[in-house]
């Protein structure tokens, strides 16, 4: 998990302003307009992550629709819960199983308050744990998604899922003697 300093200030401002039971409102209309401009191109994310991996001698990842759907569910859960959390959408291992992911290795990077892919990548690279996921040699595929709402503390929530290839059952054959 990583958070931009601007997001921390925005969150503190929202917390102070959020007295009573009314829903959180954006800090100002500029935030709402800025959120409208936030977009994620999964192909561009794949290219950026693969360029980073390549610069470290690692094999590329391929964009996986199952992991992308899993990432979207997690990003949506974070917005719905207004929480930057690996567990808001359920425990990671439970979410993997629900998505039918049977990989030997899997990981997740989350972020909040990033308004561009470059900002999210910088945050993940700047965190030892997140950077380790970006550079894990065993990962072969990825999925990435965002969800956003001006009614939340961070505005934008990012989810990046990683996994190794699916385990395939080994066919055993009897050998006669």
C-alpha positions in Angstrom: 0.0 0.0 0.0 1.2 3.5 -0.7 -0.3 6.9 -0.4 0.8 10.2 -1.9 1.5 13.1 0.5 -1.2 15.2 -1.2 -3.7 12.5 -0.4 -2.7 12.5 3.2 -3.4 16.2 3.4 -6.6 15.8 1.5 -7.7 13.0 3.8 -6.9 15.0 6.9 -8.9 17.9 5.6 -11.8 15.6 4.8 -11.7 14.0 8.2 -11.9 17.4 9.9 -14.7 18.6 7.6 -16.7 15.3 7.9 -18.6 16.0 11.1 -22.0 14.4 11.5 -23.4 11.7 9.3 -23.4 13.4 6.0 -21.4 11.8 3.2 -17.9 13.1 2.5 -17.8 15.8 -0.1 -14.8 16.6 -2.3 -12.4 19.2 -1.0 -13.4 21.4 -3.8 -14.8 21.3 -7.3 -11.2 21.1 -8.7 -10.8 17.7 -7.1 -14.0 16.4 -8.8 -12.9 17.8 -12.2 -9.4 16.3 -11.7 -10.9 12.9 -10.9 -13.0 13.1 -14.1 -9.7 13.2 -16.0 -8.1 10.2 -14.3 -7.9 7.3 -16.7 -6.2 4.0 -16.8 -5.0 2.3 -20.0 -4.2 -1.3 -19.0 -2.0 -1.7 -22.0 0.0 1.4 -21.0 0.3 0.0 -17.5 1.5 -3.3 -18.9 4.1 -1.5 -21.1 5.3 0.6 -18.1 5.7 -2.4 -15.8 7.4 -4.4 -18.5 9.8 -1.6 -19.3 10.7 -1.4 -15.6 11.1 -5.2 -15.4 13.2 -5.2 -18.6 15.6 -2.6 -17.2 16.3 -5.1 -14.4 16.8 -8.1 -16.7 13.3 -9.6 -15.9 10.9 -11.3 -18.3 7.8 -9.3 -19.3 4.3 -9.9 -17.8 1.2 -10.3 -19.9 -2.1 -8.6 -19.2 -4.5 -11.3 -17.9 -8.3 -10.7 -18.0 -8.9 -12.7 -14.9 -6.4 -10.8 -12.9 -7.7 -7.5 -14.4 -11.3 -8.4 -13.2 -9.9 -9.3 -9.8 -8.1 -6.0 -9.6 -11.3 -4.1 -10.6 -13.3 -5.9 -7.9 -10.6 -4.9 -5.3 -10.5 -1.3 -6.5 -14.3 -1.1 -6.4 -14.3 -2.6 -2.9 -11.8 0.0 -1.7 -14.0 2.9 -3.1 -17.1 1.3 -1.6 -15.4 0.9 1.8 -13.5 4.2 1.5 -10.5 2.2 2.6 -7.0 1.4 1.3 -6.8 -2.2 2.4 -5.8 -5.6 1.1 -8.7 -7.1 3.0 -11.6 -4.8 2.2 -12.7 -7.0 -0.7 -11.9 -10.2 1.3 -8.6 -11.9 2.2 -6.2 -12.0 -0.7 -6.1 -15.8 -0.7 -9.9 -16.0 -0.7 -10.1 -13.5 -3.6 -7.5 -15.6 -5.6 -9.5 -18.8 -5.0 -12.8 -17.0 -6.0 -11.2 -15.8 -9.2 -10.0 -19.4 -10.0 -6.3 -18.4 -9.7 -4.2 -21.5 -8.8 -0.8 -20.0 -9.2 2.3 -20.9 -7.1 3.1 -17.3 -6.7 0.8 -14.2 -6.5 1.0 -10.7 -5.1 -0.9 -7.4 -4.9 0.1 -3.8 -5.0 -2.5 -1.2 -3.9 -2.3 2.5 -4.0 -4.5 5.6 -3.4 -4.5 9.2 -4.3 -2.4 8.8 -7.5 -3.9 10.7 -10.4 -1.6 9.1 -13.1 0.0 5.8 -13.8 3.4 7.5 -13.5 2.5 8.6 -10.0 1.3 5.1 -9.0 4.5 3.5 -10.5 6.7 6.0 -8.6 4.9 5.1 -5.4 5.2 1.4 -5.9 8.9 1.6 -6.9 9.5 3.8 -3.8 8.2 1.1 -1.5 10.4 -2.0 -0.9 7.5 -4.4 -0.6 5.7 -3.1 -3.7 8.9 -2.9 -5.7 9.6 -6.5 -4.8 6.3 -7.5 -6.4 7.1 -5.4 -9.5 10.5 -7.3 -9.8 9.4 -10.8 -8.8 10.9 -13.2 -11.4 8.2 -15.8 -10.9 5.4 -13.6 -11.9 4.2 -14.0 -15.5 0.9 -12.1 -15.7 -0.8 -9.1 -14.2 -4.1 -7.3 -14.0 -4.6 -3.6 -13.1 -7.6 -1.4 -12.4 -8.7 1.8 -10.7 -11.8 3.0 -9.1 -12.6 6.6 -8.2 -15.0 8.7 -6.3 -14.8 12.3 -5.1 -16.8 11.2 -2.0 -13.8 9.2 -0.7 -10.7 10.1 1.2 -8.2 9.5 -1.6 -10.4 9.9 -4.7 -8.6 7.3 -6.7 -7.8 3.7 -5.6 -5.4 1.4 -7.6 -5.2 -2.3 -7.6 -2.4 -4.3 -9.3 -2.5 -8.1 -9.2 0.3 -10.4 -10.1 0.5 -14.2 -10.5 2.7 -16.9 -11.9 1.2 -19.1 -14.6 -1.6 -21.5 -13.5 -0.5 -24.8 -12.1 -1.4 -27.6 -14.5 -2.1 -31.1 -13.3 0.6 -33.4 -14.3 -0.6 -36.4 -16.2 0.8 -39.6 -14.8 1.0 -42.7 -16.9 1.7 -46.1 -15.7 4.8 -47.7 -16.8 4.7 -51.5 -17.1 7.6 -53.7 -16.2 
